[in-house]
Amino acid sequence: MAEIVLKNMYKRFDDFTAVKDLNLTIEDKEFLVLLGPSGCGKTTTLRCISGLELPSEGHILLGGEEVTNRRASQRDIAFVFQLYALYPHMTVFENIAFPLRTQKVSKKRIQKEVMQAAELLRIKHILNKKPKALSGGDQQRIALGRALVRRPKAFLLDEPIGTLDAAFREEMRTELKKLHVDIGATTVYVTHDQMEAMSMGDRIAVMNQAELQQVGEPHDVYANPKNLFVAQFIGSPGMNFLECKAAKDTKGDIALQMTSDGTVISVPKDIQNVLNSRKGGSGELILGVRPEDVLFSIQKKENHISTEVYAIEKMGSYNIVDVNYGTELLRVRTLPGIKVDYGTTVYATFDMERIRLFDKKSEENLIQTVGRSG
């Protein structure tokens, strides 16, 4: 059992708080991704789990056992860094075998463990070479092999493929996830790349400014972001945000009035209920909509807003069309066959079952709990 539990964990460096009141449970055999921008606290969290840093407050449990104040060597956890820290004077075999030799493991067992790891990582053919003669992808596999032979309870990976080029990163994402499935160890993976997080994680824990923002399965975090930060950070391109407020439509039902040009847009019953239930009036709101949930029309129709084509990015299997909407910019994902010219007036509407609505002041998502699947 390698469940990892963080309870009310803080990490401070003098007057700077790097991690604030973190409560997080990483299930046994789970692949959890810690995601967030640089400086958000994710690497510090990983170092506290490993024992390379000790928390200022709180508790860390590994397999139900308190390890908060134990040294890294006492935690049975393997750490793989972004910079692989391989020994240049040693062969691949010697690098992988190093942790076993420091534990005075027998030569017979070292041979067996190294060969098993090399087989799993497909590096048997380079065991006699030295790191400087190898590619970044091979060096990363060596670092993983060195961690594997220890047979730890958990693997901690700190942006291990950040230095690789795009093609290698894509290949290694697949390899790392397959490796996780093969060995069945609990894995915590740190990255600032939301594409990595979405493609690899069983769950994603999003952090910002030392605090945990949201934890969930990739699709749920994408479809039901807890707040504006998560909505903007997850997705490429990120979610569009348009300012609005509550109003009445032509039928007298509560609706949304867009700040940019005053257009009133009717909304489904569940959003009407949310707007009606808000205490102290509706206040200022922000409508959030993903680029793929914006639809174009050449003719003005009900619930459409008037926009002007500003830029077009042709991505091959789809286009990203930027349109000006008053002083706001709206990014739209379209099929590659849809052709519009720069400066053309087009009318946009939204998939109203997939929009999200945020309180401008608190930045919290107001409708993620109304049963929408996204």
Beta strands, then each sheet from edge to edge (+ up, - down):
strand 1: 4-13
strand 2: 16-26
strand 3: 31-35
strand 4: 57-62
strand 5: 65-66
strand 6: 77-80
strand 7: 154-158
strand 8: 186-191
strand 9: 203-208
strand 10: 211-216
strand 11: 240-248
strand 12: 254-258
strand 13: 264-265
strand 14: 284-289
strand 15: 294-297
strand 16: 305-314
strand 17: 319-325
strand 18: 328-334
strand 19: 345-350
strand 20: 356-359
sheet 1: 2+ 1- 4+ 5-
sheet 2: 6+ 7+ 8+ 3+ 9+ 10-
sheet 3: 13+ 12- 11+ 14- 20+
sheet 4: 15+ 19- 16+ 17- 18+
end
